[in-house]
Amino acid sequence: MQKGVDTDWQAKLVRPLAMNLAEGEKKAALQKRLLRAVENRGFHIVTGFLSTPFILSVLAEAGQLEAAYKMLENEEAPSWLAEVNAGATTVWET
């Protein structure tokens, strides 16, 4: 893994953190970049099914509880609450 991962793809940042594939400086760089990626997307979830279950816990583990809650409580699509507010009873694929 490169030391300076520069991507806004939340999934590419979440998976190595969730699977404990990075340590030390690399882990800290991934955590910092994930926060920036989440902020850049307005706290919207854009991970897909493989990484979605991990993003909130990865943010929390990185000490970013406020960002995790902003993402969880976001009501603008794409987000969990946008689907709930639209009457969804399952997670949509779109």
TAVEN-V474590 format. One record per helix or strand of 3 or more residues. SS is the DSSP state (hx for helix, st for strand). FROM is the first residue (numbers start at 1). TO is the last residue. If there is no record, write none. Layout:
ss: <SS:SS>
from: <FROM:FROM>
to: <TO:TO>
This chain:
ss: <hx:hx:hx:hx:hx>
from: <10:24:49:65:80>
to: <18:40:61:73:85>
